Amino acid sequence: MRILVLLIIASTLAFPGLAGSLFAQQPPQQDFSKVQVETQKVAPNIYMLVGAGGNITVSAGSDGLLMVDTEYPPLFDRIEAALKKLSDKPLRFVIDTHWHLDHASGNENFARAGAVIIAQENVRRILASGTVRDGVKYDPFPKDDLPTVTYHDHATIFWNGEAVQLIHYPNAHSDGDTVVYFANSRVLDTGDNYRTDGFPLVDQDNGGSVKGIIAALDSIMETYPPDTKVIPGHRPSPMTVADIKSFADMLKDCRARVAKGVAAGKTVEQLKQEKVLAGYEKYSQRVTSDRFTEVLFRELTEKK
């Protein structure tokens, strides 16, 4: 059967050759040996895979497989096995929601297997030039290991009978974030702009901001019906657009509290001593309340 795929891309860069090793850096030192990749059906052709990194979204249908994010390289065999249970057709496309290792370092294996890697243009720029995040240096990556298709503001892939829409929200979790919407299935993959396991990890060194995350979440809630299914960056089960409101309200309140302290001339140490984010202790998990106070203080006081 002839497959017609229409990519409407604002900006496209193509490079020959198969991928070797997308990430020169190793994933965090953790034991992947006991990690199980679990599959949940979200819509007739849409599935959510949960492993050790960011959640994966899969579209399975007559055209083949399309996947959003790839987790870590050591999980490749288990992810591939999960994909084979969904379809005997090949994986054609991988979409990166952003460049962070827990979402994209597995790209190298899927690119080597023949998948086309798609990302917002800032993701490719970061991978090509190298970067620093929270004091950790990431070296540039070989040309053949980079995404081969990029876009600027938005793009659409017509795949498995529906429009798969890629939307860039600038200066959100990072400055290369892609939110993916499966229009017929009414499923939205938010990447790490929305996660329910604590305060967000904001990549301030690469254009991220809490203000941008709030703007992205507000736009999502205004654009999509409340019952739209949502696959967040991190959570063991799907959510809905309606569920996003409490997370967005928390971010708005936290930012307003720190902004009030900044306006009063208080230092970040004073705000931490005063426990300016009191009441949100349940979010103080991977990112503590003190650390999130520092993130907000930097955002509100740093000269642009």
KOLKE-623562 format. One line per 4 residues: number of its first residue (from 1); their letters; for each residue x, y, z of N, C-alpha, C. Coordinates in steps of 0.1 Angstrom, whole numbers, plus 5000, padded with zeros to 4 digits. Layout:
// residues N
NUM) A) X:Y:Z:X:Y:Z:X:Y:Z  ...
This chain:
// residues 304
1) MRIL) 5008:4988:5000:5000:5000:5000:5009:5012:5000  5005:5022:4991:5013:5034:4991:5009:5043:5002  5019:5048:5010:5017:5057:5021:5020:5071:5017  5010:5080:5018:5013:5094:5015:5014:5101:5028
5) VLLI) 5025:5107:5031:5028:5114:5043:5030:5129:5039  5023:5138:5045:5025:5152:5042:5030:5159:5054  5042:5164:5053:5048:5172:5064:5047:5186:5060  5040:5194:5068:5040:5208:5066:5049:5214:5076
9) IAST) 5061:5218:5072:5071:5222:5082:5075:5236:5079  5076:5244:5089:5080:5258:5087:5094:5259:5083  5103:5250:5089:5117:5251:5085:5122:5237:5085  5129:5232:5075:5133:5218:5074:5148:5217:5071
13) LAFP) 5155:5209:5078:5169:5206:5076:5171:5191:5075  5178:5187:5064:5180:5173:5062:5195:5170:5062  5199:5159:5068:5213:5155:5068:5213:5140:5065  5223:5135:5057:5224:5121:5053:5230:5113:5064
17) GLAG) 5228:5100:5063:5235:5091:5072:5227:5086:5083  5230:5075:5089:5223:5070:5100:5229:5075:5113  5221:5076:5123:5226:5081:5136:5235:5072:5142  5245:5077:5149:5255:5068:5156:5252:5069:5171
21) SLFA) 5254:5080:5177:5252:5081:5191:5247:5095:5194  5234:5097:5196:5229:5110:5197:5234:5118:5209  5235:5111:5220:5240:5117:5232:5254:5111:5236  5264:5120:5236:5277:5115:5240:5277:5113:5255
25) QQPP) 5269:5121:5262:5268:5119:5277:5260:5107:5280  5264:5101:5292:5257:5089:5296:5245:5093:5304  5234:5085:5305:5223:5088:5313:5227:5087:5328  5218:5093:5336:5222:5093:5351:5225:5079:5356
29) QQDF) 5233:5078:5365:5237:5065:5371:5225:5059:5378  5218:5050:5372:5207:5044:5379:5206:5030:5373  5199:5021:5381:5198:5007:5377:5185:5006:5368  5187:5003:5355:5176:5001:5346:5172:4987:5345
33) SKVQ) 5179:4978:5351:5177:4963:5349:5163:4959:5353  5157:4965:5363:5144:4961:5367:5132:4970:5362  5136:4979:5353:5125:4988:5348:5116:4981:5338  5103:4982:5340:5094:4976:5331:5087:4987:5323
37) VETQ) 5086:4985:5310:5079:4995:5302:5064:4990:5301  5055:4998:5307:5041:4995:5307:5034:5003:5297  5024:4997:5291:5016:5003:5280:5001:5004:5284  4996:5017:5282:4982:5019:5285:4976:5025:5272
41) KVAP) 4964:5020:5269:4956:5025:5258:4949:5038:5261  4951:5048:5254:4945:5061:5257:4934:5065:5247  4935:5060:5235:4925:5062:5225:4926:5051:5215  4917:5049:5205:4918:5037:5197:4931:5034:5190
45) NIYM) 4939:5045:5186:4952:5043:5180:4963:5049:5188  4960:5054:5200:4970:5061:5208:4973:5054:5221  4986:5053:5224:4991:5045:5236:5001:5054:5244  5001:5051:5257:5011:5057:5265:5020:5047:5271
49) LVGA) 5033:5049:5270:5043:5040:5275:5050:5047:5287  5051:5039:5298:5057:5045:5310:5069:5036:5314  5081:5042:5315:5093:5035:5319:5100:5042:5330  5113:5046:5327:5121:5052:5338:5123:5067:5335
53) GGNI) 5119:5072:5324:5121:5086:5320:5108:5093:5318  5108:5102:5308:5095:5109:5305:5086:5099:5298  5073:5102:5299:5063:5094:5293:5064:5094:5277  5061:5083:5271:5061:5081:5256:5047:5080:5251
57) TVSA) 5044:5087:5240:5031:5086:5233:5034:5079:5220  5025:5069:5216:5026:5062:5204:5013:5062:5196  5015:5065:5183:5004:5064:5174:5006:5051:5165  4997:5042:5166:4998:5029:5158:4986:5028:5149
61) GSDG) 4989:5025:5136:4979:5024:5126:4984:5019:5113  4976:5021:5103:4979:5015:5090:4992:5021:5083  4995:5033:5087:5007:5039:5081:5020:5035:5088  5018:5029:5100:5030:5025:5108:5030:5032:5122
65) LLMV) 5041:5033:5128:5042:5038:5141:5049:5052:5141  5043:5061:5150:5049:5074:5153:5050:5075:5168  5061:5080:5173:5064:5080:5187:5068:5094:5192  5064:5098:5204:5068:5110:5210:5077:5107:5222
69) DTEY) 5089:5111:5221:5100:5109:5231:5104:5095:5231  5117:5093:5237:5123:5080:5236:5130:5075:5249  5129:5082:5260:5135:5078:5273:5150:5076:5271  5155:5066:5279:5170:5064:5279:5174:5052:5270
73) PPLF) 5187:5053:5265:5192:5042:5257:5191:5028:5262  5194:5026:5275:5193:5012:5281:5179:5005:5280  5169:5014:5277:5155:5008:5277:5151:5005:5262  5160:5007:5253:5156:5005:5239:5149:4992:5236
77) DRIE) 5155:4981:5240:5150:4968:5237:5136:4966:5243  5134:4972:5255:5120:4970:5261:5110:4979:5255  5114:4991:5251:5105:5000:5243:5101:4994:5230  5112:4988:5223:5109:4982:5210:5100:4970:5211
81) AALK) 5102:4962:5222:5093:4951:5224:5078:4955:5226  5077:4967:5234:5063:4972:5236:5057:4977:5223  5065:4983:5214:5060:4988:5201:5056:4976:5192  5063:4965:5193:5060:4953:5184:5047:4947:5188
85) KLSD) 5043:4949:5201:5030:4944:5205:5019:4952:5200  5022:4965:5197:5011:4974:5191:5010:4973:5176  5021:4969:5169:5020:4969:5155:5032:4961:5149  5030:4954:5138:5041:4948:5131:5047:4957:5121
89) KPLR) 5042:4969:5120:5048:4979:5111:5059:4987:5117  5068:4993:5109:5080:4999:5115:5077:5013:5121  5086:5017:5129:5085:5031:5135:5091:5040:5125  5083:5050:5120:5087:5059:5110:5092:5073:5115
93) FVID) 5085:5078:5126:5088:5091:5131:5090:5091:5146  5099:5099:5151:5101:5102:5165:5100:5117:5167  5092:5122:5176:5091:5136:5179:5096:5139:5192  5106:5148:5194:5111:5151:5207:5103:5163:5212
97) THWH) 5098:5162:5225:5092:5173:5231:5102:5183:5236  5114:5179:5239:5125:5188:5242:5138:5180:5242  5149:5186:5246:5162:5179:5245:5167:5171:5257  5160:5172:5268:5165:5166:5280:5167:5151:5279
101) LDHA) 5177:5146:5286:5181:5132:5285:5170:5122:5288  5161:5125:5298:5151:5115:5301:5140:5114:5291  5140:5123:5281:5130:5123:5270:5136:5120:5257  5149:5123:5255:5154:5122:5241:5167:5114:5239
105) SGNE) 5174:5110:5250:5186:5103:5248:5185:5090:5241  5173:5084:5242:5171:5071:5235:5170:5073:5219  5170:5085:5215:5169:5088:5200:5179:5080:5192  5191:5079:5197:5202:5073:5189:5199:5059:5184
109) NFAR) 5192:5051:5192:5189:5038:5188:5178:5037:5177  5168:5046:5179:5156:5046:5170:5160:5052:5157  5169:5062:5157:5174:5068:5145:5182:5058:5137  5190:5050:5144:5198:5040:5137:5190:5029:5131
113) AGAV) 5178:5027:5137:5168:5017:5131:5160:5023:5120  5162:5036:5117:5156:5042:5105:5145:5052:5107  5142:5055:5120:5132:5065:5122:5137:5079:5120  5128:5088:5115:5131:5102:5113:5129:5110:5126
117) IIAQ) 5139:5117:5130:5137:5124:5143:5133:5139:5140  5122:5143:5146:5117:5156:5144:5117:5164:5157  5121:5177:5157:5122:5185:5169:5120:5200:5165  5117:5208:5175:5117:5222:5173:5131:5227:5171
121) ENVR) 5133:5237:5162:5146:5241:5158:5156:5244:5169  5151:5249:5180:5161:5252:5191:5166:5239:5198  5159:5228:5197:5165:5215:5201:5177:5212:5193  5176:5213:5180:5187:5209:5171:5199:5219:5174
125) RILA) 5196:5232:5176:5206:5241:5179:5214:5238:5191  5207:5234:5202:5213:5230:5215:5222:5218:5213  5217:5208:5206:5224:5196:5204:5236:5198:5195  5235:5207:5185:5246:5210:5176:5257:5218:5183
129) SGTV) 5254:5227:5192:5264:5236:5198:5268:5232:5211  5261:5223:5218:5264:5220:5232:5257:5230:5241  5257:5227:5254:5250:5237:5263:5255:5234:5277  5250:5242:5286:5252:5241:5300:5238:5241:5307
133) RDGV) 5236:5232:5316:5223:5233:5324:5226:5230:5338  5223:5239:5347:5225:5237:5361:5240:5233:5364  5249:5240:5357:5263:5237:5360:5269:5225:5353  5261:5217:5346:5266:5205:5339:5268:5209:5325
137) KYDP) 5280:5206:5319:5283:5209:5305:5279:5197:5296  5272:5200:5285:5269:5190:5275:5276:5194:5262  5284:5185:5258:5292:5188:5246:5284:5187:5233  5289:5194:5222:5281:5192:5209:5281:5178:5205
141) FPKD) 5271:5175:5197:5269:5161:5192:5272:5160:5177  5276:5148:5173:5279:5146:5159:5268:5150:5150  5271:5155:5138:5260:5159:5128:5250:5148:5125  5255:5136:5123:5246:5125:5120:5237:5121:5132
145) DLPT) 5239:5126:5144:5231:5123:5155:5220:5133:5158  5219:5143:5150:5210:5154:5152:5196:5151:5146  5185:5158:5151:5172:5157:5144:5174:5161:5129  5168:5154:5120:5169:5157:5106:5158:5165:5101
149) VTYH) 5147:5167:5108:5136:5176:5105:5134:5185:5116  5133:5198:5114:5130:5208:5124:5119:5217:5119  5113:5224:5129:5102:5234:5126:5104:5246:5135  5097:5256:5132:5098:5269:5139:5086:5271:5149
153) DHAT) 5074:5274:5144:5063:5276:5153:5053:5265:5154  5050:5259:5142:5041:5247:5142:5043:5239:5130  5039:5227:5131:5040:5217:5119:5029:5207:5120  5026:5201:5109:5015:5190:5110:5020:5178:5102
157) IFWN) 5018:5166:5108:5021:5154:5101:5007:5147:5099  5004:5143:5087:4992:5135:5085:4995:5121:5086  4990:5114:5096:4995:5100:5099:4985:5092:5106  4983:5080:5101:4973:5071:5107:4959:5077:5107
161) GEAV) 4956:5084:5097:4942:5089:5095:4939:5102:5103  4949:5109:5108:4946:5121:5116:4958:5131:5115  4955:5143:5118:4965:5154:5118:4972:5153:5131  4985:5152:5131:4993:5152:5143:5000:5166:5143
165) QLIH) 4995:5175:5152:4999:5189:5152:5011:5191:5162  5021:5197:5158:5033:5201:5166:5032:5216:5169  5032:5220:5182:5030:5234:5185:5042:5237:5195  5049:5248:5191:5060:5253:5200:5055:5264:5209
169) YPNA) 5057:5262:5222:5055:5273:5232:5068:5278:5237  5072:5290:5233:5085:5296:5236:5087:5298:5251  5100:5297:5255:5104:5300:5269:5095:5294:5279  5091:5281:5277:5083:5274:5287:5093:5265:5296
173) HSDG) 5091:5252:5295:5100:5243:5303:5114:5245:5298  5116:5247:5285:5129:5252:5279:5125:5261:5268  5134:5264:5259:5130:5271:5247:5129:5263:5235  5127:5250:5237:5126:5241:5225:5114:5231:5227
177) DTVV) 5104:5235:5235:5093:5226:5238:5084:5224:5226  5080:5212:5224:5069:5208:5215:5058:5202:5223  5046:5207:5220:5034:5200:5225:5027:5193:5213  5023:5181:5214:5018:5173:5203:5004:5170:5205
181) YFAN) 4995:5174:5195:4981:5171:5196:4977:5162:5185  4970:5151:5188:4964:5141:5179:4950:5145:5177  4947:5152:5166:4934:5159:5165:4922:5150:5165  4922:5139:5157:4910:5130:5157:4908:5123:5171
185) SRVL) 4919:5119:5176:4919:5111:5189:4917:5120:5201  4919:5133:5199:4917:5143:5210:4926:5139:5222  4939:5137:5219:4949:5134:5229:4961:5144:5227  4965:5149:5238:4976:5160:5239:4987:5155:5247
189) DTGD) 4999:5155:5241:5012:5152:5249:5018:5166:5252  5019:5169:5264:5024:5182:5269:5039:5183:5271  5046:5171:5271:5060:5171:5275:5060:5176:5290  5072:5182:5293:5073:5186:5308:5067:5199:5311
193) NYRT) 5060:5205:5302:5052:5217:5306:5042:5214:5316  5037:5201:5316:5028:5197:5326:5032:5184:5332  5034:5184:5345:5038:5171:5352:5031:5172:5366  5028:5161:5371:5020:5161:5384:5029:5156:5396
197) DGFP) 5042:5154:5394:5050:5148:5404:5058:5159:5412  5054:5171:5412:5060:5181:5420:5062:5194:5412  5070:5204:5418:5073:5216:5411:5081:5213:5398  5079:5221:5388:5086:5218:5375:5101:5220:5376
201) LVDQ) 5108:5213:5368:5122:5215:5366:5124:5224:5354  5126:5237:5357:5127:5247:5347:5141:5249:5342  5143:5247:5329:5156:5248:5323:5159:5263:5320  5162:5270:5330:5165:5285:5328:5177:5288:5320
205) DNGG) 5187:5279:5320:5199:5281:5312:5197:5280:5298  5185:5274:5294:5182:5272:5280:5168:5278:5276  5166:5290:5282:5154:5297:5278:5141:5294:5285  5142:5285:5295:5129:5282:5302:5125:5292:5312
209) SVKG) 5112:5293:5316:5107:5302:5326:5094:5297:5331  5091:5300:5344:5078:5297:5349:5067:5305:5343  5071:5317:5340:5061:5326:5332:5057:5319:5319  5067:5314:5312:5064:5307:5299:5056:5295:5301
213) IIAA) 5058:5287:5311:5050:5275:5314:5036:5279:5317  5034:5289:5325:5020:5294:5328:5013:5298:5315  5020:5306:5307:5014:5310:5294:5011:5298:5285  5019:5288:5285:5016:5276:5277:5004:5269:5282
217) LDSI) 5003:5267:5296:4992:5260:5302:4979:5268:5300  4980:5281:5301:4968:5289:5299:4963:5288:5285  4972:5288:5275:4969:5286:5261:4962:5272:5258  4968:5262:5264:4963:5249:5263:4948:5248:5268
221) METY) 4946:5254:5280:4933:5253:5286:4923:5261:5278  4927:5272:5271:4918:5280:5263:4916:5273:5249  4925:5265:5245:4924:5259:5231:4917:5246:5230  4919:5238:5240:4913:5224:5239:4902:5222:5249
225) PPDT) 4892:5214:5246:4881:5211:5255:4886:5205:5268  4879:5207:5279:4883:5202:5292:4885:5187:5293  4877:5179:5285:4878:5165:5285:4889:5159:5276  4897:5168:5269:4907:5163:5261:4917:5155:5269
229) KVIP) 4921:5143:5265:4930:5135:5273:4944:5140:5271  4951:5140:5283:4965:5146:5283:4975:5135:5288  4986:5134:5281:4997:5126:5285:5008:5136:5290  5010:5137:5303:5019:5146:5309:5033:5141:5308
233) GHRP) 5043:5150:5310:5057:5146:5309:5060:5135:5319  5055:5135:5331:5057:5125:5341:5045:5122:5349  5040:5110:5348:5028:5106:5356:5025:5092:5351  5021:5082:5360:5018:5069:5355:5005:5067:5348
237) SPMT) 4997:5077:5347:4984:5075:5339:4980:5088:5333  4972:5088:5323:4967:5100:5316:4959:5109:5325  4958:5121:5321:4950:5131:5328:4941:5138:5317  4935:5149:5321:4927:5157:5311:4931:5171:5312
241) VADI) 4927:5179:5302:4930:5193:5302:4924:5200:5315  4912:5195:5319:4906:5201:5331:4916:5199:5343  4923:5188:5344:4932:5186:5355:4944:5196:5356  4947:5203:5345:4958:5212:5344:4956:5224:5353
245) KSFA) 4944:5228:5355:4941:5241:5362:4947:5242:5376  4947:5231:5384:4952:5232:5397:4967:5234:5397  4974:5228:5387:4988:5229:5386:4992:5243:5382  4984:5248:5372:4987:5262:5367:4984:5272:5378
249) DMLK) 4973:5270:5386:4970:5279:5397:4981:5280:5407  4987:5268:5410:4998:5267:5420:5010:5275:5415  5013:5274:5402:5024:5281:5396:5022:5296:5397  5010:5300:5394:5007:5315:5394:5008:5320:5408
253) DCRA) 5003:5313:5418:5003:5317:5432:5018:5318:5437  5026:5308:5434:5040:5308:5439:5047:5319:5433  5045:5322:5420:5052:5333:5413:5048:5346:5419  5035:5348:5422:5030:5360:5428:5036:5362:5442
257) RVAK) 5037:5352:5450:5043:5353:5463:5057:5358:5463  5065:5352:5454:5079:5356:5453:5080:5370:5447  5072:5373:5438:5072:5386:5432:5069:5397:5442  5060:5394:5451:5056:5403:5462:5068:5405:5471
261) GVAA) 5076:5395:5474:5088:5396:5482:5098:5404:5475  5100:5402:5462:5110:5409:5455:5107:5424:5455  5094:5427:5453:5090:5441:5453:5092:5448:5466  5092:5440:5477:5094:5445:5491:5109:5446:5494
265) GKTV) 5118:5442:5484:5132:5443:5486:5138:5431:5494  5131:5420:5495:5136:5409:5503:5146:5401:5495  5155:5394:5501:5165:5386:5495:5159:5372:5493  5166:5364:5485:5161:5350:5483:5162:5342:5496
269) EQLK) 5173:5345:5504:5175:5338:5517:5163:5342:5526  5159:5354:5526:5148:5358:5535:5135:5351:5531  5133:5350:5518:5121:5344:5513:5121:5329:5517  5132:5322:5516:5133:5308:5520:5131:5307:5535
273) QEKV) 5137:5315:5543:5135:5315:5558:5121:5317:5562  5114:5326:5554:5100:5329:5557:5091:5318:5551  5096:5308:5544:5088:5297:5538:5077:5303:5530  5081:5311:5520:5072:5319:5511:5062:5310:5504
277) LAGY) 5066:5297:5501:5058:5288:5494:5050:5278:5503  5049:5282:5516:5042:5273:5526:5028:5270:5520  5024:5257:5522:5011:5253:5518:5012:5244:5505  5024:5244:5499:5026:5236:5487:5037:5226:5489
281) EKYS) 5038:5221:5502:5048:5211:5505:5047:5198:5497  5035:5195:5493:5033:5182:5485:5040:5183:5472  5043:5195:5467:5050:5196:5454:5065:5196:5456  5070:5196:5469:5084:5197:5471:5090:5183:5471
285) QRVT) 5092:5178:5459:5098:5164:5457:5111:5165:5450  5112:5163:5437:5124:5164:5430:5130:5178:5431  5121:5188:5431:5125:5202:5433:5119:5206:5446  5128:5210:5455:5123:5214:5469:5117:5228:5468
289) SDRF) 5110:5231:5479:5104:5245:5480:5115:5255:5479  5126:5253:5486:5137:5263:5486:5142:5264:5472  5144:5253:5465:5150:5254:5451:5140:5261:5442  5127:5258:5443:5118:5265:5435:5117:5280:5438
293) TEVL) 5119:5283:5450:5119:5298:5454:5131:5304:5447  5143:5297:5447:5154:5303:5440:5152:5305:5425  5145:5295:5419:5142:5296:5405:5133:5308:5402  5123:5310:5410:5114:5321:5408:5121:5334:5411
297) FREL) 5129:5335:5421:5136:5347:5424:5146:5351:5413  5153:5341:5407:5162:5344:5396:5154:5349:5384  5143:5343:5381:5134:5347:5370:5130:5362:5371  5126:5365:5384:5120:5378:5386:5131:5389:5388
301) TEKK) 5143:5386:5390:5153:5396:5393:5164:5396:5382  5165:5386:5374:5176:5386:5364:5173:5395:5353  5184:5403:5349:5182:5412:5339:5183:5405:5325  5174:5409:5316:5174:5402:5303:5182:5410:5293
